Amino acid sequence: MPAQFDTEVLIVGGGPGGLAAAIAARLQGLEVMMVDRRQPPIDKACGEGLMPDGLAVLRALGVELDPHRQRAFHGIRYFDGETMAEGRFPGVAGAGVRRLDLHQSLVRRAEQLGVDLRWGLRVDGLSRTGVETSCGPITARWIIGADGLGSRLRRWAGLETAAATWQRFGVRRHLERQPWSDCVEVYWADGCEAYVTPVAAEEIGVAILWSGRKAGFDQLIQSFPKLADRLTGAEVVSRDRGCGPLRQRSKAVVRGRLALIGDAAGYVDAITGEGLSLAFHQATALATALRQGDLSLYSRRFRRIARVPDAMTQLLLWIERRPALRRRVIRALAHEPAIFSRFLAVHCRALPVRRLGLETAPRLLWRLVQG
Ligand SMILES: Cc1cc2nc3c(=O)[nH]c(=O)nc-3n(C[C@H](O)[C@H](O)[C@H](O)COP(=O)(O)OP(=O)(O)OC[C@H]3O[C@@H](n4cnc5c(N)ncnc54)[C@H](O)[C@@H]3O)c2cc1C
């Protein structure tokens, strides 16, 4: 590395995306500094369901989750009124894990690998040679923006697009309750969904996503009377955390020596619960590009990583806005659990889209028409 830089790679933001990028870059032999304005462990509003492919990337990066502070889940269950549809993952499980625990595991691995971690340091601007921070400038050959949904690096780099007019928000709460399901459960209502993720032997997380005005957990949970009943009397064990607007787009993920990763690189919605997995895939792609000194490789790989998840998220959001269609789709999936499972296999990258099966679309359409 030329002597004029403080570090080869500077990562702004020490959430899961930034830490995974730091770990992956260190594994490629690069010198890495990471700064975050907060102190670890860092919590955030999240459904906390790690898809099987995201879990596999974490393992490949050598990140070990505490076996007592996670809970395997084997598929996704949709509830809509009296209808229940269940899809199972193809042999491999996902994991529900509290953000605090995930963060601790990522920090531990980054420390082990010798990442220079600077907590409590806020980045206030970009400069020609690096960034300006609350404690002075830092210079770097490469700058990685991993500063989350409302990324300021995205804005400073001129990569921000206009805000979406249709806005969705999220809020989450943890309750002391033995998980009753080995799946992540999604309860659908008009304009909002609730996600129940098992995160430990005696704990579940409930995240609610909705569109429209800002609202609180206690008000929103009333849209799901069965779930609300089930949670009655359970002790609340975390402070509610909210987040939004969720939809954030970026004109590009690379500009000059700067690359964006995780939510900072653009986010569609949490409806498919895969933001973490996407960030982990991006982290390994980015580290390879950094080692080769060519960020355009990352740009191209990023598009490939995002293509199917973005399409699936857009499709689900489109259905979500049409309650009558949504009910039909969930009834169709309830009748066709094998098709639901195949979609999940595509979702967690175990099956290419082209292998969904020729009969899938006509079968699903036939079920939809049947109502
Ligand atoms: C309600 C909800 C439910 C979700 N459910 C799931 C799910 O079940 N599964 C899943 O995989 N994903 C889920 N997601 C998405 C997931 O939470 C995100 O994709 C993930 O947190 C992205 O990580 P990140 O590291 O990019 O950003 P963040 O976790 O937001 O980290 C950004 C970091 O940057 C730091 N930072 C910001 N600005 C600065 C600055 N100026 N200087 C220094 N540091 C700075 C912040 O302190 C923070 O630590 C959900 C999201 C929401 C909102």
The ligand as a Gaussian input file, in Angstrom:
#p B3LYP/6-31G(d) Opt

LIG

0 1
 C      -38.307000      -4.333000      10.221000
 C      -37.190000      -4.986000       9.454000
 C      -37.119000      -6.363000       9.399000
 C      -36.056000      -6.984000       8.738000
 N      -35.964000      -8.338000       8.751000
 C      -34.915000      -8.956000       8.192000
 C      -34.769000     -10.368000       8.284000
 O      -35.571000     -11.061000       8.899000
 N      -33.693000     -10.925000       7.682000
 C      -32.766000     -10.189000       7.008000
 O      -31.804000     -10.767000       6.473000
 N      -32.870000      -8.837000       6.922000
 C      -33.915000      -8.215000       7.491000
 N      -34.011000      -6.849000       7.439000
 C      -32.964000      -6.083000       6.725000
 C      -31.682000      -5.942000       7.562000
 O      -31.982000      -5.468000       8.849000
 C      -30.731000      -4.985000       6.857000
 O      -30.628000      -5.340000       5.505000
 C      -29.350000      -4.995000       7.512000
 O      -29.403000      -4.458000       8.797000
 C      -28.357000      -4.180000       6.681000
 O      -27.143000      -4.073000       7.368000
 P      -26.142000      -2.872000       7.079000
 O      -24.875000      -3.234000       7.748000
 O      -26.153000      -2.566000       5.630000
 O      -26.803000      -1.582000       7.772000
 P      -27.005000      -1.234000       9.310000
 O      -27.267000      -2.458000      10.098000
 O      -28.041000      -0.157000       9.353000
 O      -25.602000      -0.632000       9.779000
 C      -25.183000       0.646000       9.407000
 C      -24.133000       1.132000      10.415000
 O      -23.575000       2.338000       9.964000
 C      -23.341000       3.190000      11.070000
 N      -23.296000       4.571000      10.580000
 C      -24.289000       5.240000       9.947000
 N      -23.879000       6.475000       9.628000
 C      -22.609000       6.599000      10.065000
 C      -21.652000       7.646000      10.050000
 N      -21.923000       8.840000       9.487000
 N      -20.446000       7.438000      10.603000
 C      -20.132000       6.235000      11.175000
 N      -21.008000       5.215000      11.227000
 C      -22.222000       5.384000      10.684000
 C      -24.522000       2.898000      12.001000
 O      -24.216000       3.231000      13.338000
 C      -24.712000       1.392000      11.790000
 O      -24.018000       0.631000      12.757000
 C      -35.069000      -6.199000       8.084000
 C      -35.165000      -4.809000       8.110000
 C      -36.207000      -4.197000       8.786000
 C      -36.270000      -2.713000       8.827000

